[in-house]
């Protein structure tokens, strides 16, 4: 009888330990989920707030990205698919939209335009490069140049063979490999060429 009580006590103890472990694991998972949601909320707030000079990092799973209704997120993921990058190796997706604007004015001493009511204001260019030309009596010429840059950056973790790859594919399976991060940059402005890029990961 005492043996059965001992066995029963051990079973109950094991069940309590398993239950405690499961609850602890679930609590940890919920805590991590809460931290991610909190981080993303703050990141979205900083994104829409024009007073912020910095942008915080969003943390999404591939499942979150696929379910997202955000147009930029959808555009990034579509571009990622065109690059044929694997979901499991994708580390980061980045989007950068910037505009450079420069205005110049010239006022000549001599009268350039004979008609007093002349006032020309026109824009030359396309969506990526524009020049606004303004002419005003008697001799004012003003130009405003605007260049737009739209970049998409993808960080992709890949495994590469350390050394010269063998010509025989089954030999390559056994060759020593190392893990690195490749960075793909897409510049949508057809007039801009990326001359030089450098990315450094801080190791702690």
Number of C-alpha atoms within 10 A of each C-alpha: 5 7 8 9 10 11 11 12 12 12 12 12 12 12 12 12 12 12 12 12 12 12 12 12 12 12 12 12 12 12 12 12 12 12 12 15 15 11 16 17 14 15 18 14 14 17 16 10 12 9 8 11 8 11 14 15 15 16 13 14 9 12 9 10 15 13 11 13 10 9 9 12 17 15 13 18 19 13 17 20 12 9 12 9 18 12 14 9 13 17 13 15 18 15 15 10 11 9 11 10 12 10 12 10 12 11 14 11 9 8 12 15 15 10 11 9 10 12 14 11 12 11 13 10 11 9 9 16 18 16 18 15 17 16 19 18 17 19 15 17 17 15 18 15 17 17 18 17 17 15 14 18 18 23 17 20 18 15 13 13 15 11 10 8 14 13 8 8 9 9 10 14 12 10 14 12 14 10 11 11 15 13 16 14 14 14 16 15 15 9 11 13 9 8 5 5 7 5 6 5 6 5 4 3
